Amino acid sequence: MFVASTFLQSFKRTTHLFNRAFSAVTIAQIKELRNITGSPIDECKKALEAEGGDINKAREYLKKRGLAQANKRSGKAASEGVIGIKYNPNNDTAVVAEVQAFILYIG
């Protein structure tokens, strides 16, 4: 019984690795989707695998996923930014503009 269960576990692991190594998604499809969307390679591959290799459906998948990630980050405070001041030489008008940004470090 132990030998059979060990064999079955080994078979499942090998099948999983085989399926990951030889997925139906080609590098050309991943490259095309990346060129269209600008998304990271691993996200493009996940989207194509989830949508069965259909690039249009994968674009929609990435769009939904991107909106979900944007909504998740929307509550965070923007802690980086710059303030600019422009005034008229006659000193009768001035404009003050503040731009804040949320910086995501990837590394």
Secondary structure, DSSP 8 states (H G I E B T S, - for coil): -HHHHHHHHHHHHHHHHHHHHT-S--HHHHHHHHHHH---HHHHHHHHHHTTT-HHHHHHHHHHHHHHHHHHHTTS---EEEEEEEE-TTSS-EEEEEEEE------
